[in-house]
Amino acid sequence: MKVLWLCNIMIPAIGEALGLPYSNREGWLTGIYERLKGENNSLIQLGICFPMQEIPEQVHRHCGEGLGFSMEGIRCYPFQEDLTKPEIYDSGLEDRLERILKDFTPDLVHIFGTEFPHALAMVKVYGRPERTLVGLQGICSACAESYLADLPNRVVERRTFRDWLKKDSILQQQEKFRRRGEQEREILKRTGHVTGRTAFDKREAAACNPKAVYHQMNETMRQPFYTGEWEVEKSIPYRIFLSQGDYPLKGFHYVLRALPYLLDIYPQACVCVAGNSVVEYTSWKDKIKISSYGKYLLELIRKHKLEEHVKILGRLSAEEMKEQLLKCSIFICPSSLENSPNSLAEAMLLGVPVAASRTGGIPSLLEEKKEGMLFTPGNVQELTRAVLYLWQKPKEAVRMAEAGRLRAVRLYDGEKNYWRMLEIYSKIVEGEGNS
């Protein structure tokens, strides 16, 4: 069976082999790659195509006169795409992907995600919906509707110098999600099969294309999160960890609004946030670069005197993320919308007490007060009560964390997920068409 993957990034295993910088954003693909690589694999002949902003010279050398290169029995196809503007469709991608299809001649194309124009280009040029499988990740159209995340109008309508220069105000960011959502709907209308993990993504897929077959398939997380376990004695009391907070949808501002109430009871409470800092405002360069959302976060920090209680950690590797999760007393996912956030899954795998917004696909991942706490997205009072419940009832927090860990071990079992993927591939190629 010849299967061609279309990924959103160069997967880490390929980046490591080529000596190129790579993103860990979809590091779970490496686990599947490791299972499929090798000349002796009799189940699948795998091809992987992936976008690059610019194709460096060492990649050109590997490709030689051809479109791609072979590595450990797998055919790799880099192609150029402007990844900074995913809301703009590039028809030139159709020619690039068509040449890859002719070179590899797949029995099935598996597209991981609907967020980029290359996914739409692929379903157009492949033209075989019955042999096309699209893996749902975030749902762009739904994200657009929730993007503003209860921000004050003055913040939404404000444009800093950076926002004006980059044409990237909050409203423009929302519009970009809307455009991506339009592409996403066209992708789903042109495919015959989708994979998903939650009641939310199943509903969204059916609303877009009721004829597409929905296949339940969980993802496998990054390998470091399958070892180690959170222990209350080794955690830092009243330390909250967030995996991201650099744009409104992720809900960092909700946590900052809740923090003063938590500090009234626990003055040592603090929030640690992974990812890029959008609140730097010391040098003139910082002031030029700050966004309206970053300025709003900074206003909240200053208004409530939170400077000593908020730490921006920067980009973290998987091992560094794991270290922060094991240190914290609670992980919060405060997003206004999520489908199945990997950060929540990774926290649950480690047995960290979690509190998350009752939104999108999250209720499919944990049961309230059994495996974690849920709160209405944007409801700062409920968020505060959820955190206090976990802090003030430590035995309950530990019980829920352990139950969450056991559920996550079942959901994100790499072995089961690998064989489930092969089962889906076989059914599609054999024409059975049922999940």
C-alpha positions, 0 to 999 in steps of 0.5 A, a space after each residue: 500500500 503506497 501512502 502519501 502524507 501531507 504534513 504542515 511541517 517538516 517532521 522532526 525526524 527529517 529535520 534531525 537527519 538533515 541537520 536543519 532546525 525544525 518545529 516540535 509542533 507536531 512531534 507526535 508524527 515522529 512516533 508513527 514515522 519511526 514505526 513505518 521507516 525501514 526497507 523491510 516494512 512490508 505494510 506500507 510504502 510511505 511518502 511524506 511531502 511537507 512545506 518549507 518557507 525557503 528550501 535550503 541548499 542542503 535539501 536541494 543537494 539531497 534531492 539532486 535532479 529529482 523532486 525528493 529524496 529517500 531516507 530510511 526507506 521513506 520518500 521525502 518531498 519538500 515543496 516551497 510555500 509562503 507559510 506566513 500567509 496561510 489565509 491566502 491561497 497559492 494556485 502555484 501549489 497545485 503544480 508542485 503537488 501534482 508533480 509529487 503525486 505523479 512521482 509517487 503514485 499513491 494509493 491513498 493521500 493522508 492530509 494532516 490538518 486543514 489549516 494551510 493552503 497546501 491541503 486545499 491544493 492537494 485535494 484539488 489535484 489528487 481528485 480522488 475523494 474516496 482515497 483522500 483522508 483528512 485529519 482534523 486538528 483545529 477547526 478554523 471556521 469555529 476558531 474565527 467565531 471565538 477568536 475575540 475571546 471577550 476582549 474589550 472593544 477598545 482592545 479589539 479596535 485598537 491598532 498599535 504601530 506593529 499591528 498597522 505595519 504588519 496589517 495584523 490587528 486583532 480584527 485582521 487576525 480574526 478575518 484571517 481565521 475566517 478565510 482559512 475556515 473557508 478553505 477548510 470547508 472546501 477541503 472537507 467538501 472535497 474529501 471522502 474520509 476524515 479522522 477526528 477525536 471528539 464529538 465537536 470535530 465530528 459534528 463540525 465535519 458532518 455539518 460541512 460534508 455529511 457524506 464524508 466517512 468519519 473515522 475515530 482516531 486518537 493522536 499519539 503525543 510526543 514521547 517524553 510525556 509517556 514517562 514520569 509522573 507528577 507528584 504533589 510533594 515535588 511540585 511548587 505550591 500555587 504555581 499555574 502553568 499555561 502552554 501558550 498565551 500569545 493570541 486572544 483565542 488561548 485565553 491568557 487574559 482570563 487567567 490574569 483577570 482571575 489571578 488577583 482573586 487567587 492572590 487574595 487567598 494565596 499571595 505566593 500564587 504565580 502563573 508561568 506561560 510557555 511561548 513567545 512573550 508579547 508583553 515586553 515593553 522596556 526598550 523602544 524596540 519592544 514598544 514598536 513591536 507590541 501588539 494590541 493584545 500584548 498591550 492589553 495583557 501588559 495593562 492587566 499585569 500593571 493594573 493588578 500589580 502582577 509583575 512578580 507573579 507572571 513569568 513568560 518562559 519562552 519557547 520550550 522543547 518537549 523536555 522543557 515543557 515536561 519539566 514545567 508541567 511536573 513543577 506546577 501545581 495545576 495546568 490550565 487550558 483557558 482557551 475560548 475554543 479548542 478541539 483536542 489540545 495536545 498540551 492538555 493531553 500531555 499534562 494528563 499523561 503526566 498526571 498533572 491536576 488540570 482545569 480547562 474550558 468547557 468548550 469545543 472538544 475538551 469535554 470529550 477528553 475529560 469528565 468534570 470532577 472525575 478527571 479534572 475541572 471544567 469551567 465556562 470559557 470566559 467565566 473568570 469566577 468559574 475559572 477561579 473557583 476551579 483553581 481554588 477547588 484543586 488547591 483547597 482539596 488536595 486529595 481530590 486533586 490527586 484523585 482526579 489527576 490519577 484518573 486523568 492520567 489513566 484515561 490519557 494512557 488509554 486515549 493516547 496509546 501509541 501502539 493502538 493508535 498506530 494499528 488503528 491508522 493502518 486499519 483505516 488505511 486498509 478500509 479506505 484502499 479496499 473500498 469498505 468505507 466504514 469507520 
